[in-house]
Amino acid sequence: MFVATRGNQDVQRLVASYVRAWTHGNYARMYGLLDERSRLEVSESQFIGDYEHAAQTAAVSDPRRGGRDVGRGVNDVARQGR
């Protein structure tokens, strides 16, 4: 989970992009947004496999809850820290 406590636009965009990719099940895009150190610690195929397994285990069909867009929720959290 990411929590941005300052109004840093770059961090907000990164987090929103990551969550948007997660919402659409685009795990390859999520992997591409990781920093180099993180990508060195886990291969893309392992990262994708882990997310797919977690989604199946949790029986996740849609990461949105109650009709609320997760991406907007992340931006809301980031704005609260300003």
Phi, psi and omega in degrees: 000140178253140173224118178263121183259355178238166182278033181291112183299320181296317179294317179299317179295317179299312181296316179298319178296318180296313181292322177298316178297318179297317180301326181264005180069024181268076185291331177295319177296317179301315180300318180297338180274351178291155175286166185301317181301316180296320179293331177288335182276338181215135179287161178298318181295322178292317179301311181297315179300319179297316179293319179296318178296315179299319180296319179291318181297319181276356183056043180279124174252336180202119183289358176278143181241132175059028179078000181272132180287123182300321180301319177293324179299321179295316179296324177298317179297318181297319181293328182295334181280353183289000000 
